[in-house]
């Protein structure tokens, strides 16, 4: 393992791509000093990744900025490591919809995990899931085990929950113009619509793109967030292979919400109803039934909610 080459390549990528050039300059100098001092004399790629990642996070705490170890060899092409891992996760999670069930009182529980996969992969599964839950009186979207995903897929999911195209987020890239993300005006399948109650479950593991979905819906007043404060990663990143088992993940932009004018970086998404993650589903279900009762709809719509059974659909394989 050529430690010097790996660290030198990581430094160059940092300087070229990191969203905050001033922080990149400071980190470049830090990594150079640490390399010269022998701090990266690691025995394995996993150890080297851990050491470098600790230093990368020492200036501004960016949790997307890492030298990430992969146990399996990764493709040489930039972005290949992340795609390989995502495709494995996609196959193991029923396309990112590992659980969908009916709860008592006409409430649907839809889990999206472990990622909000790229829309070309996931759109068919998302359409099918929302079509199935569309008759429900209230919806619980479970992001407690979701660690990220694509902003395009965040926008797609929002399209099922909003009645008209809505500006959700703007990504300000270091090396390009800002990109606005809007919910689509038309979605495949049946939308849930913009009026019935929606609750989003979060945990301390909820991260990145999953945080954006919770944050966008919360800022728009479209959903009540129930659970724990999320991990705090708002900077979209790119992956660069620097070793057969190591990927430098470099954030290249920052998200700005049009309602708050800010994002969830480092602070996470604060829940509207704060409870331990393992209690979030029960609490959200109670909140949904209470809200339906307030609206005079408790139990009133269950006859048309025909999704049968309460057992979760488990991933195949």
FITORRO-726545 format. One record per residue (C-alpha): residue number from 1; residue in three letters; x negated, y, z negated. Coordinates in nm, 3 decimals, always signed. Example, Ala and Ser with C-alpha at 12.3 -4.5 7.8 and 13.67 -1.06 7.14 Angstrom:
BEGIN
<r seq="1" type="ALA" x="-1.230" y="-0.450" z="-0.780"/>
<r seq="2" type="SER" x="-1.367" y="-0.106" z="-0.714"/>
This chain:
BEGIN
<r seq="1" type="UNK" x="+0.000" y="+0.000" z="+0.000"/>
<r seq="2" type="UNK" x="-0.153" y="+0.329" z="+0.116"/>
<r seq="3" type="UNK" x="-0.035" y="+0.554" z="-0.163"/>
<r seq="4" type="UNK" x="-0.208" y="+0.863" z="-0.025"/>
<r seq="5" type="UNK" x="-0.036" y="+0.832" z="+0.313"/>
<r seq="6" type="UNK" x="+0.306" y="+0.774" z="+0.155"/>
<r seq="7" type="UNK" x="+0.282" y="+1.074" z="-0.075"/>
<r seq="8" type="UNK" x="+0.132" y="+1.296" z="+0.195"/>
<r seq="9" type="UNK" x="+0.414" y="+1.206" z="+0.435"/>
<r seq="10" type="UNK" x="+0.672" y="+1.272" z="+0.164"/>
<r seq="11" type="UNK" x="+0.518" y="+1.613" z="+0.095"/>
<r seq="12" type="UNK" x="+0.532" y="+1.705" z="+0.464"/>
<r seq="13" type="UNK" x="+0.898" y="+1.605" z="+0.491"/>
<r seq="14" type="UNK" x="+0.977" y="+1.804" z="+0.180"/>
<r seq="15" type="UNK" x="+0.818" y="+2.121" z="+0.313"/>
<r seq="16" type="UNK" x="+0.984" y="+2.083" z="+0.654"/>
<r seq="17" type="UNK" x="+1.336" y="+1.988" z="+0.552"/>
<r seq="18" type="UNK" x="+1.425" y="+2.061" z="+0.189"/>
<r seq="19" type="UNK" x="+1.715" y="+2.305" z="+0.165"/>
<r seq="20" type="UNK" x="+1.531" y="+2.539" z="-0.074"/>
<r seq="21" type="UNK" x="+1.191" y="+2.630" z="+0.078"/>
<r seq="22" type="UNK" x="+1.063" y="+2.794" z="-0.239"/>
<r seq="23" type="UNK" x="+1.132" y="+2.480" z="-0.442"/>
<r seq="24" type="UNK" x="+0.973" y="+2.270" z="-0.168"/>
<r seq="25" type="UNK" x="+0.654" y="+2.475" z="-0.193"/>
<r seq="26" type="UNK" x="+0.636" y="+2.425" z="-0.569"/>
<r seq="27" type="UNK" x="+0.701" y="+2.053" z="-0.541"/>
<r seq="28" type="UNK" x="+0.446" y="+2.014" z="-0.263"/>
<r seq="29" type="UNK" x="+0.178" y="+2.162" z="-0.488"/>
<r seq="30" type="UNK" x="+0.288" y="+1.946" z="-0.781"/>
<r seq="31" type="UNK" x="+0.273" y="+1.623" z="-0.580"/>
<r seq="32" type="UNK" x="-0.068" y="+1.718" z="-0.441"/>
<r seq="33" type="UNK" x="-0.204" y="+1.780" z="-0.791"/>
<r seq="34" type="UNK" x="-0.054" y="+1.460" z="-0.928"/>
<r seq="35" type="UNK" x="-0.193" y="+1.257" z="-0.639"/>
<r seq="36" type="UNK" x="-0.541" y="+1.400" z="-0.691"/>
<r seq="37" type="UNK" x="-0.521" y="+1.322" z="-1.063"/>
<r seq="38" type="UNK" x="-0.442" y="+0.955" z="-0.996"/>
<r seq="39" type="UNK" x="-0.089" y="+0.974" z="-1.132"/>
<r seq="40" type="UNK" x="+0.043" y="+0.767" z="-0.842"/>
<r seq="41" type="UNK" x="-0.194" y="+0.473" z="-0.873"/>
<r seq="42" type="UNK" x="+0.100" y="+0.235" z="-0.875"/>
<r seq="43" type="UNK" x="+0.085" y="-0.141" z="-0.842"/>
<r seq="44" type="UNK" x="+0.408" y="-0.176" z="-0.641"/>
<r seq="45" type="UNK" x="+0.626" y="+0.034" z="-0.410"/>
<r seq="46" type="UNK" x="+0.902" y="+0.026" z="-0.672"/>
<r seq="47" type="UNK" x="+0.671" y="+0.177" z="-0.933"/>
<r seq="48" type="UNK" x="+0.547" y="+0.441" z="-0.690"/>
<r seq="49" type="UNK" x="+0.903" y="+0.536" z="-0.601"/>
<r seq="50" type="UNK" x="+0.990" y="+0.577" z="-0.968"/>
<r seq="51" type="UNK" x="+0.685" y="+0.794" z="-1.041"/>
<r seq="52" type="UNK" x="+0.730" y="+1.023" z="-0.741"/>
<r seq="53" type="UNK" x="+1.105" y="+1.055" z="-0.796"/>
<r seq="54" type="UNK" x="+1.047" y="+1.172" z="-1.153"/>
<r seq="55" type="UNK" x="+0.823" y="+1.451" z="-1.026"/>
<r seq="56" type="UNK" x="+1.059" y="+1.545" z="-0.742"/>
<r seq="57" type="UNK" x="+1.333" y="+1.604" z="-0.995"/>
<r seq="58" type="UNK" x="+1.118" y="+1.803" z="-1.235"/>
<r seq="59" type="UNK" x="+1.173" y="+2.150" z="-1.087"/>
<r seq="60" type="UNK" x="+1.546" y="+2.182" z="-1.018"/>
<r seq="61" type="UNK" x="+1.688" y="+1.842" z="-1.110"/>
<r seq="62" type="UNK" x="+1.820" y="+1.762" z="-0.761"/>
<r seq="63" type="UNK" x="+1.940" y="+1.401" z="-0.790"/>
<r seq="64" type="UNK" x="+1.952" y="+1.356" z="-0.413"/>
<r seq="65" type="UNK" x="+1.577" y="+1.427" z="-0.388"/>
<r seq="66" type="UNK" x="+1.406" y="+1.090" z="-0.427"/>
<r seq="67" type="UNK" x="+1.148" y="+0.844" z="-0.309"/>
<r seq="68" type="UNK" x="+1.392" y="+0.555" z="-0.304"/>
<r seq="69" type="UNK" x="+1.284" y="+0.192" z="-0.331"/>
<r seq="70" type="UNK" x="+1.463" y="-0.074" z="-0.123"/>
<r seq="71" type="UNK" x="+1.412" y="-0.438" z="-0.219"/>
<r seq="72" type="UNK" x="+1.469" y="-0.553" z="+0.139"/>
<r seq="73" type="UNK" x="+1.245" y="-0.424" z="+0.420"/>
<r seq="74" type="UNK" x="+1.400" y="-0.124" z="+0.591"/>
<r seq="75" type="UNK" x="+1.400" y="-0.011" z="+0.955"/>
<r seq="76" type="UNK" x="+1.124" y="+0.223" z="+1.066"/>
<r seq="77" type="UNK" x="+1.366" y="+0.471" z="+1.223"/>
<r seq="78" type="UNK" x="+1.457" y="+0.771" z="+1.010"/>
<r seq="79" type="UNK" x="+1.796" y="+0.713" z="+0.856"/>
<r seq="80" type="UNK" x="+1.769" y="+0.340" z="+0.915"/>
<r seq="81" type="UNK" x="+1.729" y="+0.249" z="+0.549"/>
<r seq="82" type="UNK" x="+2.046" y="+0.429" z="+0.446"/>
<r seq="83" type="UNK" x="+2.246" y="+0.286" z="+0.736"/>
<r seq="84" type="UNK" x="+2.128" y="-0.068" z="+0.665"/>
<r seq="85" type="UNK" x="+2.229" y="-0.039" z="+0.301"/>
<r seq="86" type="UNK" x="+2.562" y="+0.122" z="+0.390"/>
<r seq="87" type="UNK" x="+2.650" y="-0.151" z="+0.641"/>
<r seq="88" type="UNK" x="+2.586" y="-0.416" z="+0.377"/>
<r seq="89" type="UNK" x="+2.807" y="-0.232" z="+0.128"/>
<r seq="90" type="UNK" x="+3.077" y="-0.184" z="+0.392"/>
<r seq="91" type="UNK" x="+3.091" y="-0.557" z="+0.461"/>
<r seq="92" type="UNK" x="+3.108" y="-0.641" z="+0.090"/>
<r seq="93" type="UNK" x="+3.383" y="-0.394" z="-0.001"/>
<r seq="94" type="UNK" x="+3.657" y="-0.457" z="+0.258"/>
<r seq="95" type="UNK" x="+3.546" y="-0.148" z="+0.444"/>
<r seq="96" type="UNK" x="+3.546" y="+0.079" z="+0.141"/>
<r seq="97" type="UNK" x="+3.899" y="-0.009" z="+0.022"/>
<r seq="98" type="UNK" x="+3.834" y="-0.285" z="-0.233"/>
<r seq="99" type="UNK" x="+4.159" y="-0.245" z="-0.429"/>
<r seq="100" type="UNK" x="+4.515" y="-0.138" z="-0.356"/>
<r seq="101" type="UNK" x="+4.811" y="-0.222" z="-0.575"/>
<r seq="102" type="UNK" x="+5.151" y="-0.115" z="-0.700"/>
<r seq="103" type="UNK" x="+5.179" y="+0.000" z="-1.062"/>
<r seq="104" type="UNK" x="+5.509" y="+0.013" z="-1.253"/>
<r seq="105" type="UNK" x="+5.728" y="+0.314" z="-1.188"/>
<r seq="106" type="UNK" x="+5.656" y="+0.360" z="-0.820"/>
<r seq="107" type="UNK" x="+5.290" y="+0.459" z="-0.862"/>
<r seq="108" type="UNK" x="+5.022" y="+0.334" z="-0.621"/>
<r seq="109" type="UNK" x="+4.659" y="+0.271" z="-0.722"/>
<r seq="110" type="UNK" x="+4.409" y="+0.302" z="-0.438"/>
<r seq="111" type="UNK" x="+4.039" y="+0.247" z="-0.499"/>
<r seq="112" type="UNK" x="+3.788" y="+0.392" z="-0.251"/>
<r seq="113" type="UNK" x="+3.442" y="+0.248" z="-0.318"/>
<r seq="114" type="UNK" x="+3.148" y="+0.214" z="-0.318"/>
<r seq="115" type="UNK" x="+3.114" y="+0.484" z="-0.051"/>
<r seq="116" type="UNK" x="+3.328" y="+0.702" z="+0.171"/>
<r seq="117" type="UNK" x="+3.180" y="+0.534" z="+0.475"/>
<r seq="118" type="UNK" x="+3.134" y="+0.714" z="+0.809"/>
<r seq="119" type="UNK" x="+3.470" y="+0.782" z="+0.969"/>
<r seq="120" type="UNK" x="+3.405" y="+0.569" z="+1.282"/>
<r seq="121" type="UNK" x="+3.363" y="+0.269" z="+1.050"/>
<r seq="122" type="UNK" x="+3.627" y="+0.344" z="+0.789"/>
<r seq="123" type="UNK" x="+3.910" y="+0.526" z="+0.967"/>
<r seq="124" type="UNK" x="+4.111" y="+0.212" z="+1.045"/>
<r seq="125" type="UNK" x="+4.090" y="+0.088" z="+0.685"/>
<r seq="126" type="UNK" x="+4.181" y="+0.429" z="+0.544"/>
<r seq="127" type="UNK" x="+4.478" y="+0.457" z="+0.779"/>
<r seq="128" type="UNK" x="+4.602" y="+0.112" z="+0.679"/>
<r seq="129" type="UNK" x="+4.562" y="+0.187" z="+0.308"/>
<r seq="130" type="UNK" x="+4.750" y="+0.516" z="+0.321"/>
<r seq="131" type="UNK" x="+5.024" y="+0.363" z="+0.534"/>
<r seq="132" type="UNK" x="+5.075" y="+0.100" z="+0.264"/>
<r seq="133" type="UNK" x="+5.087" y="+0.353" z="-0.021"/>
<r seq="134" type="UNK" x="+5.293" y="+0.610" z="+0.170"/>
<r seq="135" type="UNK" x="+5.629" y="+0.510" z="+0.011"/>
<r seq="136" type="UNK" x="+5.496" y="+0.554" z="-0.344"/>
<r seq="137" type="UNK" x="+5.628" y="+0.829" z="-0.569"/>
<r seq="138" type="UNK" x="+5.279" y="+0.911" z="-0.699"/>
<r seq="139" type="UNK" x="+4.925" y="+0.810" z="-0.605"/>
<r seq="140" type="UNK" x="+4.613" y="+0.739" z="-0.809"/>
<r seq="141" type="UNK" x="+4.290" y="+0.752" z="-0.607"/>
<r seq="142" type="UNK" x="+4.012" y="+0.572" z="-0.792"/>
<r seq="143" type="UNK" x="+3.660" y="+0.710" z="-0.734"/>
<r seq="144" type="UNK" x="+3.502" y="+0.579" z="-1.054"/>
<r seq="145" type="UNK" x="+3.267" y="+0.345" z="-0.866"/>
<r seq="146" type="UNK" x="+3.215" y="+0.565" z="-0.561"/>
<r seq="147" type="UNK" x="+2.862" y="+0.701" z="-0.525"/>
<r seq="148" type="UNK" x="+2.891" y="+0.915" z="-0.214"/>
<r seq="149" type="UNK" x="+2.973" y="+0.931" z="+0.151"/>
<r seq="150" type="UNK" x="+3.027" y="+1.142" z="+0.458"/>
<r seq="151" type="UNK" x="+3.192" y="+1.487" z="+0.448"/>
<r seq="152" type="UNK" x="+3.381" y="+1.395" z="+0.766"/>
<r seq="153" type="UNK" x="+3.542" y="+1.108" z="+0.574"/>
<r seq="154" type="UNK" x="+3.623" y="+1.337" z="+0.283"/>
<r seq="155" type="UNK" x="+3.807" y="+1.558" z="+0.532"/>
<r seq="156" type="UNK" x="+3.984" y="+1.254" z="+0.681"/>
<r seq="157" type="UNK" x="+4.113" y="+1.139" z="+0.341"/>
<r seq="158" type="UNK" x="+4.232" y="+1.493" z="+0.266"/>
<r seq="159" type="UNK" x="+4.426" y="+1.484" z="+0.591"/>
<r seq="160" type="UNK" x="+4.653" y="+1.220" z="+0.436"/>
<r seq="161" type="UNK" x="+4.718" y="+1.440" z="+0.131"/>
<r seq="162" type="UNK" x="+4.770" y="+1.786" z="+0.285"/>
<r seq="163" type="UNK" x="+5.048" y="+1.902" z="+0.513"/>
<r seq="164" type="UNK" x="+4.843" y="+2.131" z="+0.735"/>
<r seq="165" type="UNK" x="+4.479" y="+2.176" z="+0.841"/>
<r seq="166" type="UNK" x="+4.290" y="+2.320" z="+0.545"/>
<r seq="167" type="UNK" x="+3.936" y="+2.454" z="+0.507"/>
<r seq="168" type="UNK" x="+3.770" y="+2.223" z="+0.255"/>
<r seq="169" type="UNK" x="+3.400" y="+2.297" z="+0.252"/>
<r seq="170" type="UNK" x="+3.113" y="+2.463" z="+0.434"/>
<r seq="171" type="UNK" x="+2.771" y="+2.300" z="+0.456"/>
<r seq="172" type="UNK" x="+2.490" y="+2.551" z="+0.482"/>
<r seq="173" type="UNK" x="+2.195" y="+2.378" z="+0.645"/>
<r seq="174" type="UNK" x="+1.840" y="+2.498" z="+0.608"/>
<r seq="175" type="UNK" x="+1.759" y="+2.459" z="+0.977"/>
<r seq="176" type="UNK" x="+2.091" y="+2.546" z="+1.134"/>
<r seq="177" type="UNK" x="+2.419" y="+2.736" z="+1.105"/>
<r seq="178" type="UNK" x="+2.682" y="+2.654" z="+0.846"/>
<r seq="179" type="UNK" x="+2.928" y="+2.378" z="+0.933"/>
<r seq="180" type="UNK" x="+3.288" y="+2.410" z="+0.823"/>
<r seq="181" type="UNK" x="+3.489" y="+2.100" z="+0.733"/>
<r seq="182" type="UNK" x="+3.868" y="+2.106" z="+0.766"/>
<r seq="183" type="UNK" x="+4.130" y="+1.843" z="+0.699"/>
<r seq="184" type="UNK" x="+4.277" y="+1.717" z="+1.028"/>
<r seq="185" type="UNK" x="+4.623" y="+1.822" z="+1.137"/>
<r seq="186" type="UNK" x="+4.706" y="+1.470" z="+1.251"/>
<r seq="187" type="UNK" x="+4.604" y="+1.132" z="+1.107"/>
<r seq="188" type="UNK" x="+4.661" y="+0.774" z="+1.215"/>
<r seq="189" type="UNK" x="+4.917" y="+0.573" z="+1.023"/>
<r seq="190" type="UNK" x="+5.145" y="+0.739" z="+0.768"/>
<r seq="191" type="UNK" x="+5.027" y="+1.032" z="+0.554"/>
<r seq="192" type="UNK" x="+5.113" y="+1.057" z="+0.187"/>
<r seq="193" type="UNK" x="+5.184" y="+1.426" z="+0.233"/>
<r seq="194" type="UNK" x="+5.123" y="+1.736" z="+0.029"/>
<r seq="195" type="UNK" x="+5.398" y="+1.735" z="-0.234"/>
<r seq="196" type="UNK" x="+5.401" y="+1.412" z="-0.435"/>
<r seq="197" type="UNK" x="+5.169" y="+1.384" z="-0.741"/>
<r seq="198" type="UNK" x="+4.809" y="+1.275" z="-0.685"/>
<r seq="199" type="UNK" x="+4.556" y="+1.184" z="-0.952"/>
<r seq="200" type="UNK" x="+4.184" y="+1.125" z="-0.891"/>
<r seq="201" type="UNK" x="+3.984" y="+0.905" z="-1.129"/>
<r seq="202" type="UNK" x="+3.618" y="+0.988" z="-1.193"/>
<r seq="203" type="UNK" x="+3.328" y="+0.861" z="-1.400"/>
<r seq="204" type="UNK" x="+2.971" y="+0.962" z="-1.466"/>
<r seq="205" type="UNK" x="+2.880" y="+0.737" z="-1.172"/>
<r seq="206" type="UNK" x="+3.098" y="+0.928" z="-0.925"/>
<r seq="207" type="UNK" x="+2.852" y="+1.114" z="-0.706"/>
<r seq="208" type="UNK" x="+2.790" y="+1.319" z="-0.392"/>
<r seq="209" type="UNK" x="+3.063" y="+1.280" z="-0.127"/>
<r seq="210" type="UNK" x="+3.301" y="+1.124" z="-0.378"/>
<r seq="211" type="UNK" x="+3.250" y="+1.430" z="-0.596"/>
<r seq="212" type="UNK" x="+3.334" y="+1.649" z="-0.299"/>
<r seq="213" type="UNK" x="+3.667" y="+1.471" z="-0.252"/>
<r seq="214" type="UNK" x="+3.756" y="+1.519" z="-0.619"/>
<r seq="215" type="UNK" x="+3.634" y="+1.880" z="-0.619"/>
<r seq="216" type="UNK" x="+3.809" y="+1.981" z="-0.296"/>
<r seq="217" type="UNK" x="+4.143" y="+1.840" z="-0.407"/>
<r seq="218" type="UNK" x="+4.105" y="+1.994" z="-0.752"/>
<r seq="219" type="UNK" x="+4.018" y="+2.339" z="-0.617"/>
<r seq="220" type="UNK" x="+4.317" y="+2.328" z="-0.385"/>
<r seq="221" type="UNK" x="+4.544" y="+2.234" z="-0.674"/>
<r seq="222" type="UNK" x="+4.640" y="+1.917" z="-0.486"/>
<r seq="223" type="UNK" x="+4.522" y="+1.662" z="-0.744"/>
<r seq="224" type="UNK" x="+4.467" y="+1.622" z="-1.115"/>
<r seq="225" type="UNK" x="+4.122" y="+1.482" z="-1.195"/>
<r seq="226" type="UNK" x="+4.124" y="+1.227" z="-1.479"/>
<r seq="227" type="UNK" x="+3.820" y="+1.066" z="-1.638"/>
<r seq="228" type="UNK" x="+3.462" y="+1.176" z="-1.695"/>
<r seq="229" type="UNK" x="+3.246" y="+1.457" z="-1.564"/>
<r seq="230" type="UNK" x="+3.078" y="+1.342" z="-1.244"/>
<r seq="231" type="UNK" x="+2.708" y="+1.311" z="-1.163"/>
<r seq="232" type="UNK" x="+2.642" y="+1.650" z="-1.004"/>
<r seq="233" type="UNK" x="+2.504" y="+1.601" z="-0.652"/>
<r seq="234" type="UNK" x="+2.624" y="+1.857" z="-0.397"/>
<r seq="235" type="UNK" x="+2.336" y="+1.864" z="-0.147"/>
<r seq="236" type="UNK" x="+2.377" y="+1.646" z="+0.165"/>
<r seq="237" type="UNK" x="+2.059" y="+1.460" z="+0.242"/>
<r seq="238" type="UNK" x="+1.870" y="+1.280" z="+0.518"/>
<r seq="239" type="UNK" x="+1.662" y="+0.966" z="+0.480"/>
<r seq="240" type="UNK" x="+1.309" y="+0.917" z="+0.615"/>
<r seq="241" type="UNK" x="+1.126" y="+0.584" z="+0.609"/>
<r seq="242" type="UNK" x="+0.775" y="+0.633" z="+0.467"/>
<r seq="243" type="UNK" x="+0.695" y="+0.268" z="+0.386"/>
<r seq="244" type="UNK" x="+0.868" y="-0.066" z="+0.463"/>
<r seq="245" type="UNK" x="+1.031" y="-0.045" z="+0.118"/>
<r seq="246" type="UNK" x="+1.042" y="+0.329" z="+0.052"/>
<r seq="247" type="UNK" x="+1.272" y="+0.601" z="+0.181"/>
<r seq="248" type="UNK" x="+1.222" y="+0.972" z="+0.116"/>
<r seq="249" type="UNK" x="+1.569" y="+1.122" z="+0.073"/>
<r seq="250" type="UNK" x="+1.556" y="+1.496" z="+0.138"/>
<r seq="251" type="UNK" x="+1.856" y="+1.728" z="+0.092"/>
<r seq="252" type="UNK" x="+1.886" y="+1.953" z="+0.395"/>
<r seq="253" type="UNK" x="+2.190" y="+2.163" z="+0.304"/>
<r seq="254" type="UNK" x="+2.417" y="+2.286" z="+0.028"/>
<r seq="255" type="UNK" x="+2.792" y="+2.275" z="-0.002"/>
<r seq="256" type="UNK" x="+3.005" y="+2.585" z="-0.066"/>
<r seq="257" type="UNK" x="+3.373" y="+2.549" z="-0.150"/>
<r seq="258" type="UNK" x="+3.593" y="+2.824" z="+0.003"/>
<r seq="259" type="UNK" x="+3.809" y="+2.851" z="-0.311"/>
<r seq="260" type="UNK" x="+3.543" y="+2.858" z="-0.584"/>
<r seq="261" type="UNK" x="+3.258" y="+2.998" z="-0.374"/>
<r seq="262" type="UNK" x="+3.039" y="+2.742" z="-0.553"/>
<r seq="263" type="UNK" x="+2.987" y="+2.367" z="-0.577"/>
<r seq="264" type="UNK" x="+2.930" y="+2.087" z="-0.828"/>
<r seq="265" type="UNK" x="+2.549" y="+2.064" z="-0.810"/>
<r seq="266" type="UNK" x="+2.402" y="+1.962" z="-1.149"/>
<r seq="267" type="UNK" x="+2.723" y="+2.050" z="-1.337"/>
<r seq="268" type="UNK" x="+2.944" y="+1.780" z="-1.183"/>
<r seq="269" type="UNK" x="+3.321" y="+1.794" z="-1.140"/>
<r seq="270" type="UNK" x="+3.488" y="+1.864" z="-1.473"/>
<r seq="271" type="UNK" x="+3.803" y="+1.655" z="-1.516"/>
<r seq="272" type="UNK" x="+4.136" y="+1.821" z="-1.585"/>
<r seq="273" type="UNK" x="+4.211" y="+1.539" z="-1.827"/>
<r seq="274" type="UNK" x="+3.892" y="+1.415" z="-1.993"/>
<r seq="275" type="UNK" x="+3.893" y="+1.054" z="-2.112"/>
<r seq="276" type="UNK" x="+3.640" y="+0.767" z="-2.100"/>
<r seq="277" type="UNK" x="+3.624" y="+0.618" z="-1.752"/>
<r seq="278" type="UNK" x="+3.760" y="+0.283" z="-1.864"/>
<r seq="279" type="UNK" x="+4.075" y="+0.457" z="-1.993"/>
<r seq="280" type="UNK" x="+4.126" y="+0.682" z="-1.691"/>
<r seq="281" type="UNK" x="+4.364" y="+0.458" z="-1.496"/>
<r seq="282" type="UNK" x="+4.599" y="+0.403" z="-1.787"/>
<r seq="283" type="UNK" x="+4.596" y="+0.775" z="-1.867"/>
<r seq="284" type="UNK" x="+4.657" y="+0.878" z="-1.505"/>
<r seq="285" type="UNK" x="+4.942" y="+0.628" z="-1.480"/>
<r seq="286" type="UNK" x="+5.105" y="+0.777" z="-1.789"/>
<r seq="287" type="UNK" x="+5.051" y="+1.129" z="-1.655"/>
<r seq="288" type="UNK" x="+5.210" y="+1.028" z="-1.324"/>
<r seq="289" type="UNK" x="+5.516" y="+0.877" z="-1.491"/>
<r seq="290" type="UNK" x="+5.552" y="+1.185" z="-1.710"/>
<r seq="291" type="UNK" x="+5.532" y="+1.413" z="-1.406"/>
<r seq="292" type="UNK" x="+5.782" y="+1.203" z="-1.213"/>
<r seq="293" type="UNK" x="+6.013" y="+1.218" z="-1.511"/>
<r seq="294" type="UNK" x="+5.974" y="+1.594" z="-1.522"/>
<r seq="295" type="UNK" x="+6.067" y="+1.609" z="-1.155"/>
<r seq="296" type="UNK" x="+6.365" y="+1.381" z="-1.216"/>
<r seq="297" type="UNK" x="+6.212" y="+1.107" z="-1.005"/>
<r seq="298" type="UNK" x="+6.091" y="+0.855" z="-1.263"/>
<r seq="299" type="UNK" x="+6.176" y="+0.515" z="-1.125"/>
<r seq="300" type="UNK" x="+6.398" y="+0.675" z="-0.866"/>
<r seq="301" type="UNK" x="+6.179" y="+0.597" z="-0.571"/>
<r seq="302" type="UNK" x="+6.061" y="+0.250" z="-0.660"/>
<r seq="303" type="UNK" x="+6.320" y="+0.077" z="-0.442"/>
<r seq="304" type="UNK" x="+6.151" y="+0.215" z="-0.132"/>
<r seq="305" type="UNK" x="+5.799" y="+0.138" z="-0.250"/>
<r seq="306" type="UNK" x="+5.768" y="-0.213" z="-0.107"/>
<r seq="307" type="UNK" x="+5.397" y="-0.285" z="-0.165"/>
<r seq="308" type="UNK" x="+5.435" y="-0.604" z="-0.367"/>
<r seq="309" type="UNK" x="+5.239" y="-0.744" z="-0.656"/>
<r seq="310" type="UNK" x="+5.013" y="-0.594" z="-0.918"/>
<r seq="311" type="UNK" x="+4.702" y="-0.802" z="-0.863"/>
<r seq="312" type="UNK" x="+4.407" y="-0.616" z="-0.709"/>
<r seq="313" type="UNK" x="+4.287" y="-0.711" z="-0.365"/>
<r seq="314" type="UNK" x="+3.931" y="-0.830" z="-0.417"/>
<r seq="315" type="UNK" x="+3.646" y="-0.796" z="-0.167"/>
<r seq="316" type="UNK" x="+3.588" y="-1.094" z="+0.057"/>
<r seq="317" type="UNK" x="+3.252" y="-1.264" z="+0.039"/>
